[in-house]
Amino acid sequence: MKRKVSKHKILKIASKYLNELHNIITEKEKKRGRPKKYDDK
C-alpha cells in the first residue's frame, strides 16, 4: 500500500531540514578566540 505525500508536506520537511543544517553551519563559523598555531613541518 503506497501513501501519497502532498507537495506541501515535502516542502515543509525540506525547509525544516535546511534550517537546521544552516544553524549547524553558522554555529561552526562563530568560533571565538585566537586561531590555532601550526608548525611549518
Contacts in CASP RR format, 6 or more apart in sequence:
PFRMAT RR
TARGET T0000
AUTHOR 0000-0000-0000
METHOD contacts of the structure
MODEL  1
MKRKVSKHKILKIASKYLNELHNIITEKEKKRGRPKKYDDK
END
